[in-house]
Amino acid sequence: AYYSGVGLMALRLKNYQEATSIYLKALRTNPDEIELVVSLGYSYLLAKNWDAALTVLTDAIKRDPKNAEALAGLGRVYAEMGVEGRAEELYR
């Protein structure tokens, strides 16, 4: 919970690189924590690192196929990448 809060604060301050570092560090000790995986994906998304966001959020959905945040984030990544059809599928 500590890392989630600190990472979220970094995201809100638009310090995406710091947020990414925080989430990566947290995942080293809690690799199965889906919330951290999704948050890492969002830190990449907000930093416009589409490839990393795509990889991480896809992994999150493989782990938890009904995770609404991961699905929405992945849809946004596809929209930002111009893959509208795939984005629309995920938003349904």
C-alpha positions in Angstrom: 0.0 0.0 0.0 2.9 2.3 0.7 4.3 2.1 -2.8 0.8 2.5 -4.3 0.3 5.8 -2.5 3.8 7.1 -3.2 3.6 6.1 -6.9 0.1 7.6 -7.2 1.4 10.9 -5.8 4.3 10.9 -8.3 1.7 10.3 -11.1 -0.4 13.2 -9.9 2.6 15.4 -9.9 3.3 14.2 -13.5 6.6 12.7 -12.5 6.1 9.6 -14.5 9.8 8.4 -14.4 9.7 8.5 -10.6 6.4 6.7 -10.5 7.7 4.0 -12.9 10.8 3.5 -10.6 8.6 3.3 -7.6 6.3 0.7 -9.1 9.2 -1.4 -10.5 10.8 -1.4 -7.1 7.5 -2.5 -5.5 7.0 -5.3 -8.0 10.4 -6.8 -7.1 9.0 -7.6 -3.7 5.3 -8.1 -4.7 5.4 -9.5 -8.2 1.9 -10.9 -8.1 0.2 -7.6 -6.9 -2.1 -6.8 -9.9 -2.7 -3.3 -8.7 1.0 -2.5 -8.9 1.2 -4.1 -12.4 -1.7 -1.9 -13.6 -0.2 1.2 -12.0 3.1 0.5 -13.7 1.2 0.3 -17.0 -0.5 3.6 -16.3 2.9 5.2 -15.5 4.1 4.1 -18.9 0.9 5.2 -20.6 1.0 8.7 -19.1 4.7 9.0 -20.1 3.6 8.1 -23.6 5.8 5.1 -23.6 3.2 3.1 -25.6 5.2 -0.1 -26.2 6.0 -0.5 -22.5 2.4 0.3 -21.5 1.1 -2.2 -24.0 3.4 -4.9 -22.7 2.6 -4.3 -19.0 -1.1 -3.8 -19.4 -1.4 -6.9 -21.6 0.4 -8.8 -18.9 -2.1 -7.5 -16.3 -5.0 -8.6 -18.4 -3.5 -12.1 -18.8 -3.3 -12.3 -15.0 -6.7 -10.8 -14.4 -8.9 -10.8 -17.6 -11.7 -8.8 -16.0 -9.6 -6.0 -14.5 -11.5 -2.9 -15.7 -8.6 -0.5 -15.1 -6.2 -2.6 -17.1 -8.7 -3.0 -19.9 -9.4 0.7 -20.0 -5.7 1.5 -20.0 -5.0 -0.9 -22.8 -7.9 0.6 -24.8 -6.4 4.0 -24.3 -2.9 2.8 -25.4 -4.4 1.3 -28.6 -6.3 4.6 -29.2 -3.2 6.6 -28.8 -1.3 4.3 -31.1 -4.1 4.7 -33.7 -5.4 1.1 -33.5 -9.0 2.3 -33.1 -10.7 -1.0 -33.8 -8.8 -2.8 -31.0 -9.4 0.1 -28.7 -13.2 0.0 -29.3 -13.2 -3.8 -28.6 -11.6 -3.3 -25.2 -14.0 -0.4 -24.2 -17.0 -2.7 -24.7 
